[in-house]
């Protein structure tokens, strides 16, 4: 009988932090701590294309955020969001 899969995802190839800058455009900045600069820059371009005119309270933001998350997973990037305020589900007890 085959054993259950205990395969772990490989270590991330880079790290990206997406920071909300505020209500005045540009709204977003994409920062990176490590990783291949070409991969990070291509990811940054795609993120900014999806979020360029969207503040976090815009309904379209949630859909585009999910696309950004899936893109980061495909690229095997560690993704962090800094929206400048606590998100739903964080610290709510």
HELIX and SHEET records of a PDB file:
HELIX    1   1 UNK A   37  UNK A   51  1                                  15    
HELIX    2   2 UNK A   59  UNK A   75  1                                  17    
SHEET    1   A 3 UNK A  28  UNK A  35  0                                        
SHEET    2   A 3 UNK A  14  UNK A  20 -1                                        
SHEET    3   A 3 UNK A  77  UNK A  82  1                                        
END                                                                             
